[in-house]
Amino acid sequence: LLRMGKLQKVLNAVANRFTSVYVWTVLQVGRGLVVILCINHYLALAWLAIGLYFGETRSWIVDAAQDQTHFAEQYASAFQWSLSQFLPATTDVHPTNALERVFAIFIVLVAFGVLSSFITGITSTVSALRSLKDSRKVQEAKIRQFFNERAMPADLLVACMSAYNAKGHKTERVPESDVAILQHLPEVLKMRVHRAMFLRIVRGFGWMPQPDGDAEKNFILKVCHLAMREGSSHHSDDIFLPSETCSSAIVITMGHPSYTSGTTLQTSAMRASATRVKSDESRNTSMRASVSKRSSRKSYVGLGIRAGDSLCEACLWADWWYQGHLVSEGITYYANLDAGRFAGLVTENSGSLYEYMRTFGILFIRHVEAQIRDGTASDLPTNPGVIHDLAERAGSF
């Protein structure tokens, strides 16, 4: 019994290593089969021992003419008999004395409980998978009823259904907010989850300090935990529109959205408060700039954005308005770095980390102002070489 309990834990651990719900389902069914086979192995050994050592004048081994056969054949017959008690299968082995009949009754009762539990587990697992598909069918039935009750044209229904199918619900990621288990985790575990989700993205920012010391490591961990959030958009959805207020930098993690620049730069009163320092009077003396509206001389139409590109980084260091239109081509996944929370985390620090981030912010905003004067400012990623140069200059102060 102790070994069976340990086997259950091991099989559960193996199944939980797979994140795909379909692979997990198959492994759950396989786990039940392995447990049944292991139970039958021990019952077969017990049945074989009864036939070999406890039969007085007659036993199932003698009755099956296997008393002179090899142990492997005897075990195979015992295992087949044991398995036939769990399933509607036939066997030529049967009990021949009182002890064997009592043991056979015991096995039937065990089989009843084990098999019932196994079938119930499979049923619940399959039902859970079916409910995922049924929710989609319910929505399709509702929209058909909606059109039918209002005598609306069928071609419009087809168009709506096509748009709905193009959303790609079958491949949509499960949002973190929909996973109740994650919402009830201890804060330490939540930090580990967010670190696993966002660490690679956060360290992908060319200006992010290297985690050489404890201050830098804690800062990056807090950014992952408190300032990063996931987002997604379906085909033809607007991720952002020109002239709207930008409150977070965006890093594309999957998909290929399309970017088109706006007609004017909505940057009147762009206040370049490096890292938005507002915690005390001495830190509130950061550079502020006011830039007049000016037409953009460089335009982008349908420019493809790749996974790994970061957009709108200027909002982390200054008040920023979207300069163009980003639309999803197919399903797009991205991570948001909230500007307000990022600024708060920066101002919590003091010493070299704060001075580095503040200095980089000032240098970066000067670079953006130069782009505005040249008519080349946009929400697009800044040249990595420029970011590397500004980061080195900020680190040297």
Secondary structure, DSSP 8 states (H G I E B T S, - for coil): -HHHHHHHHHHHHHHHT---HHHHHHHHHHHHHHHHHHHHHHHHHHHHHHHHHS-SS--HHHHTT-TTS-HHHHHHHHHHHHHHHHTT---S----SHHHHHHHHHHHHHHHHHHHHHHHHHHHHHHHHHHHHHHHHHHHHHHHHHHHHTT--HHHHHHHHHHHHHT-GGG----GGG-HHHHTS-HHHHHHHHHHHHHHHHHTSTTS----SHHHHHHHHHIIIIIEEEEEE-TT-EEE-TTSEE-EEEEEEES--EEEE-SEE--TT----GGG--SSTGGGG--------EE-SS--SSEE--TT-EE-GGGGTS-EE--EEEE-SS-EEEEEEEHHHHHHHHHH--THHHHHHHHHHHHHHHHHHHHHHHT---SS---HHHHHHHHHHHHH-
